[in-house]
Amino acid sequence: MQGRSLVETISRWDPVQVPLPLRWGLTLLAFVLAFVIRYQLDGTLPPGFPYLTFFPAIILCSYFLGTACGIAVAVAGLFTAWYFFIPPVNSFALTGASVIALVFYVFIAVTDIGLVALAQHALRALDAERQAKAILAEQRRLMFHELQHRVSNNLATVSGLMKLQRRLVSDEAAGLALDDSVRRIDLVARIMRNLHDPSGQTVDMSRFLADTSRDLLESAGAANRVKLSVDAVPLHVGAEVSVPLGLIATELLANTLEHAFPGEKQGQIAVLLTHASDRGRAVLRIRDDGQGLPEGFDIDRARSLGLSIARQFAKQLGGTLAMERRPEGGTEAHLEFSH
């Protein structure tokens, strides 16, 4: 019961967990206390309350010690109050008034015990349903992680086969296309591995962007001439956002490395991820100080495969993707999306 609130502990109470001798000992104690308190109040209370202190004892014993204990207190309370507190006192004589009092007591006692029994039955059913749902949720979690693991392995296999095929391709354009495809497959596999992490079913995009940007810069052989900075707010998203967002970011970074800094040109790239003013939306910006966009550039008309992929995934995220010249030189790619 450690870590539970008092209300949760009471709601999950099961009388069976109390040893039988202790259960009946507490029942006797509850009856004795109810009797002593009622006896002390005799003469103070107005007429008509012979069972006043026995009803709480019946309810408490029924709930915490079991129905049988509640019935025992009810029966003992019936005869005790009849003898000591219902006129004529110190006798079991029956009068019209005493019969009414006894019938009233039996009705209230039976109602109390019945309601407690129904409440306990409902709580046990609720607890059983809660446990069944917890087991089902754990099974689904394990199945989800197993699926992510298999998908990641399958993608790694496909990537490996494509890399083998790349060695046999002599055409430069075909080789570049295969390299781009392998890079995209490796990216999706990395996201799936992150989702397979037992800590959760989400990806921290701030960490992902930092790791992926650094890896992409190194794989392009530009780490020594291009300075990269990543400033991203913590943003945890599921696969439905992390996969397209990761692909968009890598496509924009690859496009920047290819066109902003051709040859051995040096420069800087800044990756920024911030929350938008609208709740539930975020903004990804990739800036560079390279040679800038060509005159008349329109991203919606660009025939680049990478930018076409980025545009399609931006629509999938319910976002807008734009690229524009920076006044101080270079280019900024801007993506606002829902998460």
Secondary structure, DSSP 4 states (H G I P E B T S, - for coil): -TT--HHHHHHT--GGGS-HHHHHHHHHHHHHHHHHHHHHHTTTSPSS-TTTTHHHHHHHHHHHT-HHHHHHHHHHHHHHHHHHTSSSPSS----HHHHHHHHHHHHHHHHHHHHHHHHHHHHHHHHHHHHHHHHHHHHHHHHHHHHHHHHHHHHHHHHHHHHHHHHT---HHHHHHHHHHHHHHHHHHHHHHHHT-TT-S-EEHHHHHHHHHHHHHHHTT-TTTEEEEEEE---EE-HHHHHHHHHHHHHHHHHHHHHTS-TT--EEEEEEEEE-SSTTEEEEEEEE-SS-PPTT--TTT---HHHHHHHHHHHHTT-EEEEEE-TTSSEEEEEEEE-
